[in-house]
Amino acid sequence: MAQENPTPSTPPPPSQNERIVAAIQCLQDELESLRVVVKYMAFDLDCTRRERDEAKRTAENWHRKAGRMCQEVFRLRAKLKSKE
């Protein structure tokens, strides 16, 4: 009786159905990753808009203060000139 040499069995090639299932799973994983990226980008955009709006308000406040200070300087100069 001849001894059979055990050879490692190679798995059969995936069927078309198995390839389709694997491709769908891969697509679902990629879509989930895309959802996470889009959520992060939306969050980042919202933060950027809030930061922009805050910077704009700060600049407008400084502009108003500077305008009032200039008016005060002009008023004081005029007052000083009238006393001369």
Order of alpha helices (4+ residues) and beta strands (2+ residues): alpha
